[in-house]
């Protein structure tokens, strides 16, 4: 079953809000290393491709990919859609599990749950990000996964010239292509849901400080594979920690 999927991680060093965030340290690990190690625990993650850029700055990410025995592809920094499409174009797998290097604490159980749902529903595109509409997104930022057909992302890349589509690879599916594709947003399961919704993504220095607090708690117990359920339980007892990055505004595309 897992051979049907190829997992991509979009990642670069030249971030505007937190440069070098992919190699920010959590204990003895770089952020991107934690992500790689965690998603390897998924029952559906087999081959992983780190989709980075041709810039010299991103040589360090290629080094991490080699050290962690995953593949890599180097393409355009600004044309992320083209980079993703070219990374998977000649692969045998039919479906893509799309992740971003911004989310080091992604829970492999979420990936598994979504892959099973994707196969069961036989949709073209499954996400848990509320189609980027924050008011419809009940998963915490940092736990987002999108799954879609390889042939569709290649088709979209060949079709659209829109700058936002090129920057956000899945945007075309649910903005321009709503009538073209069978789409589904996965709602959060009860075991992961709380009355609060923490920001678990890594995009600013405040995010880094917050995620370090979480990592330190679990790493003291020698555990880098803590689940979303464990994170939410910990934060339920330590709600003040969420004030660290609560005021950060999440950037989203227009007209969605």
C-alpha positions in Angstrom: 0.0 0.0 0.0 2.7 2.5 0.9 4.4 2.0 -2.5 1.5 3.9 -4.0 2.6 7.1 -2.3 5.7 9.4 -2.6 6.2 11.9 0.2 7.5 15.4 -0.6 9.0 18.0 1.7 9.2 21.5 0.4 12.1 23.3 2.2 14.6 26.1 1.7 16.9 28.1 3.9 16.0 31.6 2.6 12.9 32.3 4.7 11.8 35.9 5.0 10.5 35.7 8.6 13.0 33.2 10.1 16.0 32.6 7.8 17.6 29.1 8.3 14.6 27.8 10.2 15.0 24.3 8.7 18.3 23.8 10.6 17.2 25.5 13.9 18.3 23.1 16.7 15.9 21.2 18.9 18.2 19.4 21.3 20.7 17.5 19.2 18.6 17.6 16.1 18.0 20.1 13.3 14.3 20.9 12.7 14.2 19.2 9.3 15.8 16.1 10.8 13.1 15.8 13.4 10.5 16.0 10.6 12.2 13.3 8.5 12.6 11.0 11.5 9.0 11.4 12.6 7.3 10.9 9.2 9.3 7.7 8.6 7.1 6.3 11.4 4.1 6.5 9.1 2.8 3.3 7.6 2.3 5.0 4.3 5.6 7.0 4.0 8.1 5.1 1.9 10.2 7.2 -0.5 10.8 10.8 0.6 12.0 13.6 -1.6 13.3 16.8 -0.1 12.4 19.5 -2.7 14.8 22.3 -2.2 16.4 25.0 -4.4 19.5 25.3 -6.6 20.9 28.0 -4.3 24.2 27.5 -2.6 22.5 28.3 0.7 20.5 25.1 0.4 23.5 22.8 0.1 23.1 22.2 3.9 19.6 20.7 3.2 21.0 18.4 0.6 23.6 17.3 3.2 20.8 16.5 5.7 18.9 14.6 3.1 21.9 12.4 2.3 22.6 11.9 6.0 19.1 10.7 6.6 19.0 8.4 3.5 16.2 10.3 1.6 16.2 11.6 -1.9 16.4 15.3 -2.9 15.5 17.4 -5.9 16.8 21.0 -6.6 14.8 23.5 -8.5 13.5 27.0 -8.6 13.2 28.9 -5.4 10.2 31.0 -6.4 8.4 28.5 -8.6 7.5 26.0 -5.9 4.8 24.3 -8.0 7.4 23.7 -10.8 9.9 22.4 -8.2 7.4 20.0 -6.8 6.1 18.8 -10.1 9.6 18.2 -11.5 10.6 16.4 -8.3 8.0 13.7 -8.8 7.6 13.7 -12.6 9.6 10.5 -13.2 8.6 8.6 -10.1 6.5 5.4 -10.3 4.1 6.3 -7.5 0.6 7.5 -8.3 -0.1 9.6 -5.3 1.7 12.4 -3.4 1.8 13.1 0.4 2.8 16.8 0.4 4.4 18.2 3.5 6.4 21.3 4.3 9.6 21.8 6.2 7.9 24.3 8.4 6.1 21.6 10.3 8.7 19.5 12.3 6.2 18.0 14.7 3.8 16.6 12.2 2.2 13.5 13.6 2.6 10.4 11.5 -0.7 9.1 12.7 -2.4 12.0 11.0 -0.6 11.0 7.7 -1.8 7.4 8.1 -5.4 8.5 8.9 -5.5 10.8 5.9 -4.0 8.2 3.5 -6.6 5.6 4.5 -9.4 8.2 4.0 -8.0 9.3 0.7 -8.0 5.8 -0.6 -11.4 5.0 0.8 -13.1 8.1 -0.6 -11.3 7.9 -4.0 -11.0 11.7 -4.2 -8.5 13.7 -6.3 -7.4 15.9 -3.4 -7.6 15.5 0.4 -6.3 18.1 2.9 -6.8 18.9 6.5 -6.1 22.7 6.2 -9.6 23.8 5.5 -8.5 24.7 2.0 -6.4 27.5 3.6 -9.5 29.1 5.2 -8.4 29.6 8.8 -12.0 29.7 10.0 -12.7 26.3 8.5 -9.5 24.7 9.6 -9.8 22.8 12.8 -6.3 21.2 12.9 -3.5 23.2 14.5 -1.2 25.0 12.2 1.8 22.7 11.9 -0.2 19.5 11.4 -1.3 20.1 7.8 -1.0 17.4 5.1 -2.3 17.3 1.5 -2.6 14.2 -0.6 -3.3 14.2 -4.4 -2.5 12.5 -7.6 0.9 12.9 -9.2 -0.7 13.3 -12.7 -2.8 16.2 -11.5 0.0 18.3 -10.0 2.0 17.8 -13.3 -1.1 18.9 -15.2 -1.6 22.0 -13.0 2.1 22.9 -13.3 1.9 22.8 -17.1 -1.3 24.8 -17.1 -1.2 27.7 -14.6 1.0 30.8 -14.8 -0.6 32.6 -11.8 2.1 33.7 -9.4 0.2 32.6 -6.3 -0.4 29.2 -7.8 3.3 28.8 -8.5 4.2 29.9 -5.0 1.5 27.7 -3.2 1.5 24.3 -5.1 -1.9 23.1 -4.0 -3.7 26.4 -4.3 -5.0 25.8 -7.8 -6.9 22.7 -6.7 -9.3 24.6 -4.4 -9.3 28.0 -5.9 -9.4 27.8 -9.7 -9.9 24.0 -10.0 -12.9 23.5 -7.6 -15.1 22.2 -10.4 -12.3 20.3 -12.1 -11.3 18.1 -9.1 -13.1 16.0 -6.5 -11.9 17.7 -3.2 -12.3 16.8 0.4 -11.2 18.5 3.7 -10.7 16.2 6.6 -12.2 17.3 9.9 -10.2 16.8 13.1 -10.9 13.7 15.2 -12.2 14.0 18.7 -9.0 12.7 20.3 -6.9 15.6 18.8 -9.4 18.4 19.5 -9.4 20.9 22.3 -11.1 24.2 22.9 -7.8 25.9 22.0 -5.8 25.6 18.8 -2.0 26.1 19.2 0.3 27.4 16.5 2.6 24.4 16.0 4.3 25.6 12.8 7.8 27.1 12.6 7.8 30.4 10.8 9.0 33.1 13.3 11.4 33.4 16.3 8.3 33.2 18.5 7.3 29.9 17.0 10.8 28.6 17.6 10.7 29.6 21.2 7.3 27.9 21.7 8.2 24.7 19.9 11.4 24.5 21.9 9.4 24.5 25.1 7.3 21.5 23.8 10.4 19.6 22.5 12.3 20.1 25.8 9.4 18.6 27.8 9.2 15.5 25.7 12.9 15.2 25.0 13.7 15.1 28.7 11.9 11.8 28.5 14.1 10.8 25.5 11.1 11.0 23.2 11.1 12.7 19.8 8.1 10.8 18.5 5.5 12.5 20.7 2.0 12.6 19.2 -0.4 15.5 18.6 -2.6 14.0 21.3 0.4 14.2 23.7 1.2 17.8 22.7 -2.4 18.9 23.2 -2.6 17.2 26.6 0.6 18.9 27.7 -0.6 22.3 26.5 -3.9 21.8 28.2 -2.0 21.8 31.5 0.4 24.6 30.4 -1.8 27.0 28.5 0.4 30.1 29.3 3.0 28.7 26.9 0.7 29.4 23.9 1.0 33.2 24.6 4.6 33.0 23.2 3.4 32.9 19.6 -0.3 33.6 19.9 -0.1 37.0 18.2 1.7 35.8 15.0 -0.4 36.4 11.9 -0.5 33.5 9.5 0.1 34.5 5.9 -2.5 33.1 3.4 -3.1 33.7 -0.4 -5.8 36.0 -1.6 -9.4 35.1 -2.9 -9.9 31.7 -1.1 
